[in-house]
């Protein structure tokens, strides 16, 4: 698995790029390569981070930051998922493992 995060568009957004390679196994003899890309931005009206994630399989997740998130732990839960059956939800949690204020992206 490889994940990369960086500033984008005059540091107004964080760009996230993910590539996961799954080796062949009994239930998936061909293996799989998964890729997704997304952008995190600050929604001033909601005063929350919003994460839009685009998957190689064709679905798009729109996550909103949970109210109880902290600078050390940000939790995103989907408010919408495109191109997937109704009722599915997803959650992503990001935990800071070091202080990287000098490299972080600040909300406007």
Biopython code that builds the backbone (N, CA, C, O; Angstrom):
import numpy as np
from Bio.PDB.StructureBuilder import StructureBuilder

atoms = [
    (1, "UNK", "N", (0.843, -1.162, 0.000)),
    (1, "UNK", "CA", (0.000, 0.000, 0.000)),
    (1, "UNK", "C", (0.894, 1.232, 0.000)),
    (1, "UNK", "O", (1.921, 1.268, 0.677)),
    (2, "UNK", "N", (0.493, 2.234, -0.762)),
    (2, "UNK", "CA", (1.212, 3.505, -0.781)),
    (2, "UNK", "C", (0.190, 4.636, -0.735)),
    (2, "UNK", "O", (-0.726, 4.696, -1.555)),
    (3, "UNK", "N", (0.358, 5.518, 0.222)),
    (3, "UNK", "CA", (-0.495, 6.696, 0.330)),
    (3, "UNK", "C", (0.387, 7.924, 0.329)),
    (3, "UNK", "O", (1.422, 7.959, 0.995)),
    (4, "UNK", "N", (-0.023, 8.926, -0.417)),
    (4, "UNK", "CA", (0.712, 10.184, -0.461)),
    (4, "UNK", "C", (-0.266, 11.331, -0.255)),
    (4, "UNK", "O", (-1.379, 11.318, -0.781)),
    (5, "UNK", "N", (0.161, 12.312, 0.511)),
    (5, "UNK", "CA", (-0.647, 13.499, 0.778)),
    (5, "UNK", "C", (0.202, 14.728, 0.513)),
    (5, "UNK", "O", (1.387, 14.748, 0.847)),
    (6, "UNK", "N", (-0.382, 15.738, -0.076)),
    (6, "UNK", "CA", (0.364, 16.959, -0.343)),
    (6, "UNK", "C", (-0.567, 18.131, -0.574)),
    (6, "UNK", "O", (-1.761, 17.967, -0.824)),
    (7, "UNK", "N", (0.005, 19.303, -0.485)),
    (7, "UNK", "CA", (-0.759, 20.525, -0.734)),
    (7, "UNK", "C", (-1.119, 20.618, -2.213)),
    (7, "UNK", "O", (-0.369, 20.166, -3.078)),
    (8, "UNK", "N", (-2.271, 21.209, -2.485)),
    (8, "UNK", "CA", (-2.713, 21.369, -3.870)),
    (8, "UNK", "C", (-3.466, 22.681, -4.027)),
    (8, "UNK", "O", (-4.075, 23.186, -3.084)),
    (9, "UNK", "N", (-3.410, 23.213, -5.222)),
    (9, "UNK", "CA", (-4.188, 24.397, -5.594)),
    (9, "UNK", "C", (-4.004, 25.540, -4.593)),
    (9, "UNK", "O", (-4.935, 25.953, -3.902)),
    (10, "UNK", "N", (-2.766, 26.031, -4.545)),
    (10, "UNK", "CA", (-2.364, 27.140, -3.656)),
    (10, "UNK", "C", (-2.615, 26.820, -2.187)),
    (10, "UNK", "O", (-2.968, 27.701, -1.404)),
    (11, "UNK", "N", (-2.432, 25.563, -1.822)),
    (11, "UNK", "CA", (-2.583, 25.073, -0.436)),
    (11, "UNK", "C", (-4.000, 25.220, 0.111)),
    (11, "UNK", "O", (-4.198, 25.211, 1.325)),
    (12, "UNK", "N", (-4.979, 25.355, -0.768)),
    (12, "UNK", "CA", (-6.382, 25.403, -0.333)),
    (12, "UNK", "C", (-6.914, 24.003, -0.064)),
    (12, "UNK", "O", (-7.915, 23.837, 0.633)),
    (13, "UNK", "N", (-6.237, 22.983, -0.626)),
    (13, "UNK", "CA", (-6.687, 21.606, -0.499)),
    (13, "UNK", "C", (-5.511, 20.696, -0.172)),
    (13, "UNK", "O", (-4.351, 21.054, -0.372)),
    (14, "UNK", "N", (-5.832, 19.527, 0.330)),
    (14, "UNK", "CA", (-4.871, 18.450, 0.477)),
    (14, "UNK", "C", (-5.246, 17.399, -0.559)),
    (14, "UNK", "O", (-6.394, 16.957, -0.619)),
    (15, "UNK", "N", (-4.282, 17.004, -1.367)),
    (15, "UNK", "CA", (-4.514, 15.954, -2.365)),
    (15, "UNK", "C", (-4.046, 14.635, -1.773)),
    (15, "UNK", "O", (-2.945, 14.542, -1.230)),
    (16, "UNK", "N", (-4.887, 13.617, -1.882)),
    (16, "UNK", "CA", (-4.579, 12.282, -1.369)),
    (16, "UNK", "C", (-4.536, 11.308, -2.545)),
    (16, "UNK", "O", (-5.453, 11.272, -3.365)),
    (17, "UNK", "N", (-3.462, 10.519, -2.621)),
    (17, "UNK", "CA", (-3.322, 9.515, -3.680)),
    (17, "UNK", "C", (-3.031, 8.173, -3.014)),
    (17, "UNK", "O", (-2.123, 8.073, -2.189)),
    (18, "UNK", "N", (-3.794, 7.149, -3.364)),
    (18, "UNK", "CA", (-3.659, 5.831, -2.750)),
    (18, "UNK", "C", (-3.538, 4.761, -3.833)),
    (18, "UNK", "O", (-4.242, 4.793, -4.842)),
    (19, "UNK", "N", (-2.638, 3.823, -3.603)),
    (19, "UNK", "CA", (-2.522, 2.637, -4.472)),
    (19, "UNK", "C", (-2.283, 1.449, -3.555)),
    (19, "UNK", "O", (-1.322, 1.430, -2.785)),
    (20, "UNK", "N", (-3.157, 0.466, -3.641)),
    (20, "UNK", "CA", (-3.043, -0.759, -2.841)),
    (20, "UNK", "C", (-2.966, -1.948, -3.784)),
    (20, "UNK", "O", (-3.782, -2.079, -4.696)),
    (21, "UNK", "N", (-1.985, -2.812, -3.563)),
    (21, "UNK", "CA", (-1.822, -4.017, -4.365)),
    (21, "UNK", "C", (-2.099, -5.229, -3.486)),
    (21, "UNK", "O", (-1.472, -5.411, -2.442)),
    (22, "UNK", "N", (-3.041, -6.052, -3.920)),
    (22, "UNK", "CA", (-3.419, -7.256, -3.191)),
    (22, "UNK", "C", (-2.908, -8.460, -3.966)),
    (22, "UNK", "O", (-3.251, -8.639, -5.135)),
    (23, "UNK", "N", (-2.109, -9.269, -3.336)),
    (23, "UNK", "CA", (-1.552, -10.462, -3.977)),
    (23, "UNK", "C", (-2.650, -11.478, -4.262)),
    (23, "UNK", "O", (-3.683, -11.471, -3.592)),
    (24, "UNK", "N", (-2.442, -12.349, -5.243)),
    (24, "UNK", "CA", (-3.419, -13.419, -5.494)),
    (24, "UNK", "C", (-3.620, -14.267, -4.232)),
    (24, "UNK", "O", (-2.683, -14.523, -3.476)),
    (25, "UNK", "N", (-4.846, -14.685, -4.035)),
    (25, "UNK", "CA", (-5.186, -15.555, -2.909)),
    (25, "UNK", "C", (-6.355, -16.432, -3.316)),
    (25, "UNK", "O", (-6.915, -16.262, -4.398)),
    (26, "UNK", "N", (-6.718, -17.352, -2.473)),
    (26, "UNK", "CA", (-7.728, -18.355, -2.824)),
    (26, "UNK", "C", (-9.034, -17.728, -3.331)),
    (26, "UNK", "O", (-9.559, -18.147, -4.363)),
    (27, "UNK", "N", (-9.550, -16.744, -2.626)),
    (27, "UNK", "CA", (-10.826, -16.140, -3.021)),
    (27, "UNK", "C", (-10.672, -15.065, -4.089)),
    (27, "UNK", "O", (-11.666, -14.574, -4.623)),
    (28, "UNK", "N", (-9.438, -14.697, -4.401)),
    (28, "UNK", "CA", (-9.174, -13.691, -5.434)),
    (28, "UNK", "C", (-7.888, -14.093, -6.162)),
    (28, "UNK", "O", (-6.843, -13.475, -5.963)),
    (29, "UNK", "N", (-7.967, -15.136, -7.011)),
    (29, "UNK", "CA", (-6.758, -15.709, -7.607)),
    (29, "UNK", "C", (-5.980, -14.764, -8.521)),
    (29, "UNK", "O", (-4.792, -14.985, -8.756)),
    (30, "UNK", "N", (-6.611, -13.735, -9.031)),
    (30, "UNK", "CA", (-5.903, -12.796, -9.895)),
    (30, "UNK", "C", (-5.248, -11.660, -9.108)),
    (30, "UNK", "O", (-4.430, -10.920, -9.653)),
    (31, "UNK", "N", (-5.598, -11.522, -7.851)),
    (31, "UNK", "CA", (-5.116, -10.372, -7.100)),
    (31, "UNK", "C", (-5.870, -9.123, -7.532)),
    (31, "UNK", "O", (-6.846, -9.200, -8.277)),
    (32, "UNK", "N", (-5.411, -7.982, -7.061)),
    (32, "UNK", "CA", (-6.134, -6.756, -7.385)),
    (32, "UNK", "C", (-5.228, -5.558, -7.139)),
    (32, "UNK", "O", (-4.390, -5.564, -6.237)),
    (33, "UNK", "N", (-5.413, -4.546, -7.949)),
    (33, "UNK", "CA", (-4.773, -3.249, -7.706)),
    (33, "UNK", "C", (-5.892, -2.234, -7.554)),
    (33, "UNK", "O", (-6.725, -2.067, -8.445)),
    (34, "UNK", "N", (-5.896, -1.567, -6.426)),
    (34, "UNK", "CA", (-6.906, -0.540, -6.154)),
    (34, "UNK", "C", (-6.221, 0.822, -6.149)),
    (34, "UNK", "O", (-5.147, 0.989, -5.571)),
    (35, "UNK", "N", (-6.860, 1.793, -6.803)),
    (35, "UNK", "CA", (-6.359, 3.162, -6.783)),
    (35, "UNK", "C", (-7.505, 4.116, -6.485)),
    (35, "UNK", "O", (-8.634, 3.920, -6.934)),
    (36, "UNK", "N", (-7.190, 5.143, -5.723)),
    (36, "UNK", "CA", (-8.143, 6.228, -5.526)),
    (36, "UNK", "C", (-7.381, 7.522, -5.310)),
    (36, "UNK", "O", (-6.238, 7.524, -4.854)),
    (37, "UNK", "N", (-8.035, 8.614, -5.647)),
    (37, "UNK", "CA", (-7.482, 9.941, -5.439)),
    (37, "UNK", "C", (-8.579, 10.810, -4.856)),
    (37, "UNK", "O", (-9.765, 10.592, -5.101)),
    (38, "UNK", "N", (-8.165, 11.792, -4.084)),
    (38, "UNK", "CA", (-9.163, 12.658, -3.491)),
    (38, "UNK", "C", (-8.591, 13.991, -3.070)),
    (38, "UNK", "O", (-7.386, 14.234, -3.132)),
    (39, "UNK", "N", (-9.503, 14.845, -2.638)),
    (39, "UNK", "CA", (-9.144, 16.165, -2.148)),
    (39, "UNK", "C", (-9.876, 16.434, -0.849)),
    (39, "UNK", "O", (-11.066, 16.147, -0.717)),
    (40, "UNK", "N", (-9.144, 16.992, 0.113)),
    (40, "UNK", "CA", (-9.729, 17.441, 1.375)),
    (40, "UNK", "C", (-9.718, 18.960, 1.341)),
    (40, "UNK", "O", (-8.703, 19.580, 1.025)),
    (41, "UNK", "N", (-10.862, 19.552, 1.670)),
    (41, "UNK", "CA", (-10.962, 21.006, 1.743)),
    (41, "UNK", "C", (-11.816, 21.400, 2.938)),
    (41, "UNK", "O", (-12.506, 20.567, 3.523)),
    (42, "UNK", "N", (-11.762, 22.661, 3.287)),
    (42, "UNK", "CA", (-12.530, 23.165, 4.420)),
    (42, "UNK", "C", (-13.786, 23.844, 3.911)),
    (42, "UNK", "O", (-13.711, 24.789, 3.125)),
    (43, "UNK", "N", (-14.948, 23.364, 4.358)),
    (43, "UNK", "CA", (-16.240, 23.952, 4.009)),
    (43, "UNK", "C", (-16.545, 25.019, 5.063)),
    (43, "UNK", "O", (-16.904, 24.696, 6.195)),
    (44, "UNK", "N", (-16.400, 26.280, 4.686)),
    (44, "UNK", "CA", (-16.586, 27.377, 5.644)),
    (44, "UNK", "C", (-18.007, 27.450, 6.179)),
    (44, "UNK", "O", (-18.205, 27.821, 7.336)),
    (45, "UNK", "N", (-19.001, 27.106, 5.369)),
    (45, "UNK", "CA", (-20.394, 27.164, 5.829)),
    (45, "UNK", "C", (-20.652, 26.147, 6.942)),
    (45, "UNK", "O", (-21.335, 26.449, 7.920)),
    (46, "UNK", "N", (-20.105, 24.948, 6.788)),
    (46, "UNK", "CA", (-20.311, 23.899, 7.798)),
    (46, "UNK", "C", (-19.246, 23.915, 8.889)),
    (46, "UNK", "O", (-19.410, 23.297, 9.941)),
    (47, "UNK", "N", (-18.148, 24.634, 8.626)),
    (47, "UNK", "CA", (-17.005, 24.651, 9.544)),
    (47, "UNK", "C", (-16.476, 23.239, 9.793)),
    (47, "UNK", "O", (-16.177, 22.848, 10.921)),
    (48, "UNK", "N", (-16.373, 22.491, 8.690)),
    (48, "UNK", "CA", (-15.907, 21.106, 8.736)),
    (48, "UNK", "C", (-15.050, 20.825, 7.495)),
    (48, "UNK", "O", (-15.199, 21.456, 6.449)),
    (49, "UNK", "N", (-14.161, 19.865, 7.655)),
    (49, "UNK", "CA", (-13.424, 19.366, 6.503)),
    (49, "UNK", "C", (-14.333, 18.463, 5.684)),
    (49, "UNK", "O", (-15.154, 17.735, 6.242)),
    (50, "UNK", "N", (-14.193, 18.503, 4.369)),
    (50, "UNK", "CA", (-14.931, 17.621, 3.468)),
    (50, "UNK", "C", (-13.893, 16.922, 2.592)),
    (50, "UNK", "O", (-12.981, 17.560, 2.065)),
    (51, "UNK", "N", (-14.043, 15.604, 2.443)),
    (51, "UNK", "CA", (-13.109, 14.778, 1.695)),
    (51, "UNK", "C", (-13.869, 14.130, 0.552)),
    (51, "UNK", "O", (-14.808, 13.366, 0.777)),
    (52, "UNK", "N", (-13.464, 14.435, -0.679)),
    (52, "UNK", "CA", (-14.075, 13.844, -1.867)),
    (52, "UNK", "C", (-13.060, 12.870, -2.463)),
    (52, "UNK", "O", (-11.946, 13.254, -2.816)),
    (53, "UNK", "N", (-13.466, 11.598, -2.570)),
    (53, "UNK", "CA", (-12.551, 10.509, -2.936)),
    (53, "UNK", "C", (-13.091, 9.798, -4.181)),
    (53, "UNK", "O", (-14.242, 9.364, -4.205)),
    (54, "UNK", "N", (-12.256, 9.684, -5.205)),
    (54, "UNK", "CA", (-12.637, 9.106, -6.492)),
    (54, "UNK", "C", (-11.906, 7.781, -6.673)),
    (54, "UNK", "O", (-10.676, 7.737, -6.639)),
    (55, "UNK", "N", (-12.662, 6.698, -6.867)),
    (55, "UNK", "CA", (-12.104, 5.346, -6.944)),
    (55, "UNK", "C", (-12.049, 4.845, -8.379)),
    (55, "UNK", "O", (-12.907, 5.173, -9.199)),
    (56, "UNK", "N", (-11.019, 4.039, -8.673)),
    (56, "UNK", "CA", (-10.833, 3.465, -9.995)),
    (56, "UNK", "C", (-12.043, 2.614, -10.409)),
    (56, "UNK", "O", (-12.308, 2.454, -11.601)),
    (57, "UNK", "N", (-12.765, 2.077, -9.441)),
    (57, "UNK", "CA", (-13.943, 1.251, -9.751)),
    (57, "UNK", "C", (-15.142, 2.092, -10.191)),
    (57, "UNK", "O", (-16.148, 1.548, -10.646)),
    (58, "UNK", "N", (-15.038, 3.420, -10.057)),
    (58, "UNK", "CA", (-16.108, 4.289, -10.537)),
    (58, "UNK", "C", (-16.960, 4.914, -9.458)),
    (58, "UNK", "O", (-17.828, 5.730, -9.770)),
    (59, "UNK", "N", (-16.750, 4.564, -8.194)),
    (59, "UNK", "CA", (-17.562, 5.233, -7.187)),
    (59, "UNK", "C", (-16.829, 6.426, -6.594)),
    (59, "UNK", "O", (-15.601, 6.511, -6.601)),
    (60, "UNK", "N", (-17.643, 7.344, -6.080)),
    (60, "UNK", "CA", (-17.151, 8.592, -5.504)),
    (60, "UNK", "C", (-17.727, 8.717, -4.106)),
    (60, "UNK", "O", (-18.942, 8.679, -3.913)),
    (61, "UNK", "N", (-16.840, 8.868, -3.137)),
    (61, "UNK", "CA", (-17.273, 9.049, -1.744)),
    (61, "UNK", "C", (-17.140, 10.512, -1.369)),
    (61, "UNK", "O", (-16.122, 11.146, -1.646)),
    (62, "UNK", "N", (-18.171, 11.042, -0.741)),
    (62, "UNK", "CA", (-18.086, 12.381, -0.156)),
    (62, "UNK", "C", (-18.198, 12.205, 1.346)),
    (62, "UNK", "O", (-19.246, 11.824, 1.867)),
    (63, "UNK", "N", (-17.090, 12.491, 2.037)),
    (63, "UNK", "CA", (-17.008, 12.349, 3.487)),
    (63, "UNK", "C", (-17.086, 13.723, 4.141)),
    (63, "UNK", "O", (-16.654, 14.722, 3.566)),
    (64, "UNK", "N", (-17.639, 13.762, 5.340)),
    (64, "UNK", "CA", (-17.643, 14.977, 6.146)),
    (64, "UNK", "C", (-16.985, 14.657, 7.477)),
    (64, "UNK", "O", (-17.202, 13.590, 8.053)),
    (65, "UNK", "N", (-16.182, 15.588, 7.956)),
    (65, "UNK", "CA", (-15.489, 15.433, 9.231)),
    (65, "UNK", "C", (-16.501, 15.335, 10.372)),
    (65, "UNK", "O", (-17.442, 16.126, 10.442)),
    (66, "UNK", "N", (-16.305, 14.372, 11.258)),
    (66, "UNK", "CA", (-17.161, 14.218, 12.430)),
    (66, "UNK", "C", (-16.923, 15.367, 13.415)),
    (66, "UNK", "O", (-15.809, 15.879, 13.518)),
    (67, "UNK", "N", (-17.968, 15.767, 14.132)),
    (67, "UNK", "CA", (-17.897, 16.903, 15.057)),
    (67, "UNK", "C", (-16.886, 16.686, 16.177)),
    (67, "UNK", "O", (-16.303, 17.651, 16.671)),
    (68, "UNK", "N", (-16.669, 15.447, 16.585)),
    (68, "UNK", "CA", (-15.761, 15.192, 17.707)),
    (68, "UNK", "C", (-14.319, 14.943, 17.263)),
    (68, "UNK", "O", (-13.506, 14.473, 18.059)),
    (69, "UNK", "N", (-13.988, 15.251, 16.006)),
    (69, "UNK", "CA", (-12.611, 15.126, 15.546)),
    (69, "UNK", "C", (-11.737, 16.135, 16.284)),
    (69, "UNK", "O", (-12.209, 17.169, 16.757)),
    (70, "UNK", "N", (-10.449, 15.805, 16.367)),
    (70, "UNK", "CA", (-9.467, 16.687, 17.002)),
    (70, "UNK", "C", (-8.286, 16.825, 16.047)),
    (70, "UNK", "O", (-8.215, 16.093, 15.060)),
    (71, "UNK", "N", (-7.359, 17.742, 16.312)),
    (71, "UNK", "CA", (-6.173, 17.815, 15.456)),
    (71, "UNK", "C", (-5.368, 16.508, 15.448)),
    (71, "UNK", "O", (-4.660, 16.231, 14.480)),
    (72, "UNK", "N", (-5.465, 15.715, 16.501)),
    (72, "UNK", "CA", (-4.725, 14.456, 16.576)),
    (72, "UNK", "C", (-5.484, 13.281, 15.965)),
    (72, "UNK", "O", (-4.876, 12.260, 15.644)),
    (73, "UNK", "N", (-6.809, 13.407, 15.796)),
    (73, "UNK", "CA", (-7.617, 12.310, 15.252)),
    (73, "UNK", "C", (-8.802, 12.899, 14.482)),
    (73, "UNK", "O", (-9.716, 13.484, 15.063)),
    (74, "UNK", "N", (-8.758, 12.726, 13.161)),
    (74, "UNK", "CA", (-9.839, 13.221, 12.311)),
    (74, "UNK", "C", (-10.619, 12.024, 11.785)),
    (74, "UNK", "O", (-10.044, 11.094, 11.219)),
    (75, "UNK", "N", (-11.917, 12.057, 11.977)),
    (75, "UNK", "CA", (-12.794, 10.980, 11.516)),
    (75, "UNK", "C", (-13.724, 11.545, 10.447)),
    (75, "UNK", "O", (-14.403, 12.548, 10.664)),
    (76, "UNK", "N", (-13.745, 10.885, 9.292)),
    (76, "UNK", "CA", (-14.632, 11.244, 8.193)),
    (76, "UNK", "C", (-15.660, 10.137, 8.017)),
    (76, "UNK", "O", (-15.309, 8.958, 8.031)),
    (77, "UNK", "N", (-16.935, 10.506, 7.851)),
    (77, "UNK", "CA", (-18.002, 9.552, 7.552)),
    (77, "UNK", "C", (-18.707, 10.019, 6.281)),
    (77, "UNK", "O", (-18.928, 11.216, 6.095)),
    (78, "UNK", "N", (-19.057, 9.078, 5.411)),
    (78, "UNK", "CA", (-19.688, 9.455, 4.147)),
    (78, "UNK", "C", (-21.054, 10.074, 4.371)),
    (78, "UNK", "O", (-21.833, 9.643, 5.220)),
    (79, "UNK", "N", (-21.315, 11.104, 3.572)),
    (79, "UNK", "CA", (-22.670, 11.639, 3.502)),
    (79, "UNK", "C", (-23.301, 11.230, 2.181)),
    (79, "UNK", "O", (-24.518, 11.310, 2.012)),
    (80, "UNK", "N", (-22.454, 10.784, 1.232)),
    (80, "UNK", "CA", (-22.952, 10.298, -0.056)),
    (80, "UNK", "C", (-21.904, 9.405, -0.692)),
    (80, "UNK", "O", (-20.703, 9.637, -0.557)),
    (81, "UNK", "N", (-22.381, 8.366, -1.397)),
    (81, "UNK", "CA", (-21.511, 7.517, -2.205)),
    (81, "UNK", "C", (-22.207, 7.330, -3.550)),
    (81, "UNK", "O", (-23.338, 6.847, -3.614)),
    (82, "UNK", "N", (-21.523, 7.715, -4.611)),
    (82, "UNK", "CA", (-22.088, 7.568, -5.951)),
    (82, "UNK", "C", (-21.732, 6.205, -6.535)),
    (82, "UNK", "O", (-20.662, 5.662, -6.261)),
    (83, "UNK", "N", (-22.635, 5.659, -7.340)),
    (83, "UNK", "CA", (-22.411, 4.443, -8.120)),
    (83, "UNK", "C", (-22.234, 3.195, -7.265)),
    (83, "UNK", "O", (-21.433, 2.319, -7.593)),
    (84, "UNK", "N", (-22.972, 3.118, -6.185)),
    (84, "UNK", "CA", (-22.949, 1.954, -5.295)),
    (84, "UNK", "C", (-24.388, 1.786, -4.766)),
    (84, "UNK", "O", (-25.111, 2.777, -4.660)),
    (85, "UNK", "N", (-24.811, 0.578, -4.439)),
    (85, "UNK", "CA", (-26.185, 0.400, -3.959)),
    (85, "UNK", "C", (-26.503, 1.259, -2.720)),
    (85, "UNK", "O", (-25.637, 1.521, -1.886)),
    (86, "UNK", "N", (-27.730, 1.673, -2.634)),
    (86, "UNK", "CA", (-28.203, 2.492, -1.513)),
    (86, "UNK", "C", (-27.937, 1.800, -0.182)),
    (86, "UNK", "O", (-28.034, 0.578, -0.070)),
    (87, "UNK", "N", (-27.604, 2.596, 0.813)),
    (87, "UNK", "CA", (-27.434, 2.068, 2.158)),
    (87, "UNK", "C", (-25.999, 1.852, 2.588)),
    (87, "UNK", "O", (-25.734, 1.669, 3.776)),
    (88, "UNK", "N", (-25.063, 1.868, 1.644)),
    (88, "UNK", "CA", (-23.663, 1.678, 2.017)),
    (88, "UNK", "C", (-23.126, 2.935, 2.682)),
    (88, "UNK", "O", (-23.507, 4.049, 2.323)),
    (89, "UNK", "N", (-22.238, 2.749, 3.654)),
    (89, "UNK", "CA", (-21.564, 3.857, 4.342)),
    (89, "UNK", "C", (-20.080, 3.524, 4.420)),
    (89, "UNK", "O", (-19.688, 2.361, 4.328)),
    (90, "UNK", "N", (-19.279, 4.533, 4.588)),
    (90, "UNK", "CA", (-17.841, 4.328, 4.754)),
    (90, "UNK", "C", (-17.317, 5.320, 5.786)),
    (90, "UNK", "O", (-17.892, 6.387, 5.997)),
    (91, "UNK", "N", (-16.215, 4.941, 6.419)),
    (91, "UNK", "CA", (-15.587, 5.810, 7.413)),
    (91, "UNK", "C", (-14.077, 5.701, 7.249)),
    (91, "UNK", "O", (-13.542, 4.615, 7.027)),
    (92, "UNK", "N", (-13.405, 6.826, 7.360)),
    (92, "UNK", "CA", (-11.944, 6.856, 7.357)),
    (92, "UNK", "C", (-11.504, 7.642, 8.572)),
    (92, "UNK", "O", (-12.062, 8.694, 8.883)),
    (93, "UNK", "N", (-10.493, 7.118, 9.260)),
    (93, "UNK", "CA", (-9.945, 7.770, 10.452)),
    (93, "UNK", "C", (-8.470, 8.032, 10.228)),
    (93, "UNK", "O", (-7.728, 7.142, 9.812)),
    (94, "UNK", "N", (-8.051, 9.243, 10.501)),
    (94, "UNK", "CA", (-6.651, 9.640, 10.369)),
    (94, "UNK", "C", (-6.144, 10.036, 11.744)),
    (94, "UNK", "O", (-6.717, 10.907, 12.399)),
    (95, "UNK", "N", (-5.061, 9.389, 12.181)),
    (95, "UNK", "CA", (-4.478, 9.638, 13.498)),
    (95, "UNK", "C", (-3.077, 10.198, 13.304)),
    (95, "UNK", "O", (-2.257, 9.599, 12.608)),
    (96, "UNK", "N", (-2.798, 11.350, 13.920)),
    (96, "UNK", "CA", (-1.470, 11.954, 13.841)),
    (96, "UNK", "C", (-0.517, 11.141, 14.705)),
    (96, "UNK", "O", (-0.792, 10.875, 15.875)),
    (97, "UNK", "N", (0.600, 10.754, 14.115)),
    (97, "UNK", "CA", (1.588, 9.991, 14.884)),
    (97, "UNK", "C", (2.834, 10.821, 15.181)),
    (97, "UNK", "O", (3.745, 10.360, 15.868)),
    (98, "UNK", "N", (2.868, 12.051, 14.658)),
    (98, "UNK", "CA", (3.952, 12.966, 14.972)),
    (98, "UNK", "C", (3.458, 14.391, 14.789)),
    (98, "UNK", "O", (2.455, 14.630, 14.118)),
    (99, "UNK", "N", (4.162, 15.320, 15.384)),
    (99, "UNK", "CA", (3.830, 16.730, 15.252)),
    (99, "UNK", "C", (4.474, 17.259, 13.985)),
    (99, "UNK", "O", (5.698, 17.365, 13.907)),
    (100, "UNK", "N", (3.664, 17.590, 12.996)),
    (100, "UNK", "CA", (4.213, 18.062, 11.722)),
    (100, "UNK", "C", (3.584, 19.400, 11.337)),
    (100, "UNK", "O", (3.265, 19.627, 10.170)),
    (101, "UNK", "N", (3.409, 20.276, 12.312)),
    (101, "UNK", "CA", (2.753, 21.563, 12.049)),
    (101, "UNK", "C", (3.426, 22.332, 10.935)),
    (101, "UNK", "O", (2.750, 23.015, 10.166)),
    (102, "UNK", "N", (4.730, 22.239, 10.828)),
    (102, "UNK", "CA", (5.439, 22.996, 9.807)),
    (102, "UNK", "C", (5.132, 22.489, 8.399)),
    (102, "UNK", "O", (5.373, 23.200, 7.423)),
    (103, "UNK", "N", (4.604, 21.271, 8.282)),
    (103, "UNK", "CA", (4.326, 20.696, 6.962)),
    (103, "UNK", "C", (2.837, 20.576, 6.696)),
    (103, "UNK", "O", (2.449, 20.188, 5.594)),
    (104, "UNK", "N", (1.985, 20.895, 7.670)),
    (104, "UNK", "CA", (0.554, 20.693, 7.528)),
    (104, "UNK", "C", (-0.105, 21.738, 6.658)),
    (104, "UNK", "O", (0.506, 22.739, 6.282)),
    (105, "UNK", "N", (-1.370, 21.486, 6.343)),
    (105, "UNK", "CA", (-2.176, 22.431, 5.571)),
    (105, "UNK", "C", (-3.194, 23.004, 6.530)),
    (105, "UNK", "O", (-3.901, 22.261, 7.210)),
    (106, "UNK", "N", (-3.272, 24.312, 6.590)),
    (106, "UNK", "CA", (-4.192, 24.974, 7.507)),
    (106, "UNK", "C", (-5.500, 25.293, 6.811)),
    (106, "UNK", "O", (-5.526, 25.639, 5.630)),
    (107, "UNK", "N", (-6.576, 25.174, 7.554)),
    (107, "UNK", "CA", (-7.883, 25.533, 7.017)),
    (107, "UNK", "C", (-7.941, 27.044, 6.860)),
    (107, "UNK", "O", (-7.446, 27.766, 7.725)),
    (108, "UNK", "N", (-8.531, 27.541, 5.781)),
    (108, "UNK", "CA", (-8.622, 28.996, 5.583)),
    (108, "UNK", "C", (-9.533, 29.635, 6.619)),
    (108, "UNK", "O", (-9.726, 30.851, 6.605)),
]
sb = StructureBuilder()
sb.init_structure("model")
sb.init_model(0)
sb.init_chain("A")
sb.init_seg("    ")
for serial, (resi, resn, name, xyz) in enumerate(atoms, 1):
    if name == "N":
        sb.init_residue(resn, " ", resi, " ")
    sb.init_atom(name, np.array(xyz, "f"), 0.0, 1.0, " ", f" {name:<3s}", serial, name[0])
structure = sb.get_structure()
